[in-house]
Amino acid sequence: MDQDQLRVPTIALPATVRYFDERPLTGRIFLPVCAQHHDGPMRVDEWINQSSVFFPFVQDGAERATILNKRYVVILTIETADDHDADTGTTQRVSVECGNVRVEGLVHIDMPEHQSRLLDWANRAEPFLVVNDNDRRHIIQKTRITFLREVD
């Protein structure tokens, strides 16, 4: 059997990873071309919130992938025009600090009305949350957040 038949087809996506030491790593992540719950490729928030602990990351200028541990990812930033959840739930502008790194943007809270506070959204089970900043998506590991605030 040809080993290429066993590979999962992926899409390379430019990304910046802020790792545990907060240094930015620029390169590419690889998302499956098919999602399980909708048409099209898997979204980055679905991919990073999967139970697998490790993922390949090819740094700019490198020929081979480095295997990164999701538990040490502070913020993963991608550029995308995809805003699949913009029309659902409520939207709040937030500021998120992770040590010395700070991002600001919009979060979409699509939860039952009695659980629609920012606190409820942040306490969901997924290990990562998404902050939308124009065409950038900051996927932030919740255990690395030091401050989360609503912004006017």
C-alpha positions in Angstrom: 0.0 0.0 0.0 1.3 3.5 -0.9 1.9 5.5 2.2 0.5 8.6 0.5 -2.9 6.9 0.7 -2.7 6.9 4.5 -2.0 10.7 4.7 -4.8 13.1 5.7 -5.1 15.8 3.0 -4.3 19.2 4.6 -4.2 22.9 3.8 -1.1 24.9 4.8 -2.1 28.1 6.6 0.3 30.9 7.5 0.4 31.4 11.2 2.2 33.1 14.1 2.6 31.2 17.3 3.4 32.9 20.6 4.9 30.0 22.5 5.3 29.7 26.3 8.3 32.2 26.3 6.1 34.6 24.4 8.5 34.8 21.4 6.7 34.8 18.0 7.3 31.9 15.7 6.1 32.5 12.1 5.4 29.7 9.7 2.6 27.3 8.7 0.1 25.0 10.4 -1.8 22.3 8.6 -5.6 22.0 8.7 -7.6 19.0 7.4 -9.3 19.8 4.1 -12.6 18.2 5.4 -14.4 19.1 8.6 -16.7 16.6 10.3 -19.5 19.0 11.2 -19.8 21.3 8.2 -18.7 21.6 4.5 -15.3 22.8 3.7 -12.0 22.7 5.6 -11.8 22.4 9.3 -11.7 25.8 11.1 -8.6 26.6 13.1 -10.5 26.8 16.4 -12.0 23.3 15.7 -8.6 22.0 14.9 -6.8 23.4 17.9 -9.5 22.3 20.3 -9.2 18.7 19.3 -7.9 16.3 21.9 -4.5 15.7 20.2 -1.7 17.3 22.2 1.0 17.8 19.4 0.9 19.3 16.0 3.4 20.0 13.1 4.6 23.5 12.6 7.0 24.5 9.8 8.8 27.7 10.6 9.6 30.2 7.9 12.8 29.2 6.2 12.8 25.7 7.7 12.6 22.6 5.5 11.2 20.2 8.1 8.4 20.5 10.6 8.9 21.0 14.3 6.4 19.2 16.5 4.8 21.7 19.0 2.9 20.9 22.2 -0.5 22.7 22.3 -0.2 23.1 26.1 2.7 25.6 25.5 0.9 27.6 22.9 -0.1 31.0 24.3 -1.6 32.6 21.2 -2.0 31.3 17.7 -2.7 34.0 15.1 -3.9 33.5 11.6 -5.1 35.9 8.9 -8.5 35.0 7.4 -11.6 36.6 6.1 -13.7 33.7 7.5 -16.1 34.9 10.2 -18.4 32.0 10.4 -20.0 32.9 13.7 -20.4 36.7 13.3 -24.1 36.6 12.7 -25.0 34.4 15.7 -25.3 35.3 19.4 -23.9 38.6 20.9 -20.7 40.3 20.2 -18.4 41.9 22.8 -15.1 43.8 22.5 -12.5 42.4 24.8 -8.9 42.9 25.9 -7.0 39.7 26.7 -3.6 39.7 28.4 -1.3 36.7 28.6 1.7 37.8 30.5 3.3 40.6 28.5 1.3 39.9 25.4 -2.0 41.7 24.9 -4.6 41.4 22.1 -7.9 43.2 21.6 -10.9 42.3 19.5 -14.4 40.9 19.3 -15.7 37.7 20.7 -18.9 36.1 19.6 -21.0 34.6 22.4 -23.5 32.1 21.0 -24.9 30.6 24.1 -28.3 30.4 25.9 -29.5 33.8 27.2 -29.0 32.8 30.8 -25.4 31.9 30.1 -24.4 34.8 27.8 -22.0 36.6 30.0 -18.3 36.9 29.1 -17.5 34.8 32.2 -19.8 32.0 31.0 -18.2 32.1 27.5 -14.7 32.0 29.0 -15.6 29.1 31.2 -16.7 26.8 28.4 -14.9 23.4 28.2 -12.7 24.2 25.1 -9.1 24.9 26.0 -8.8 27.7 23.4 -11.0 30.7 22.7 -11.1 33.0 19.6 -10.7 36.8 19.5 -11.4 38.3 16.1 -9.4 41.4 15.2 -10.5 42.5 11.7 -9.0 39.8 9.4 -6.9 38.2 12.2 -8.1 35.4 14.5 -6.2 35.1 17.8 -6.7 31.6 19.2 -5.8 31.9 22.9 -5.1 29.2 25.4 -7.4 29.9 28.4 -4.9 28.6 31.0 -2.4 31.3 29.8 -4.8 34.2 30.2 -3.9 36.5 33.0 -6.6 39.2 32.4 -9.8 39.2 30.3 -11.8 42.4 30.3 -14.7 43.9 28.4 -13.7 47.1 26.5 -16.0 50.0 25.4 
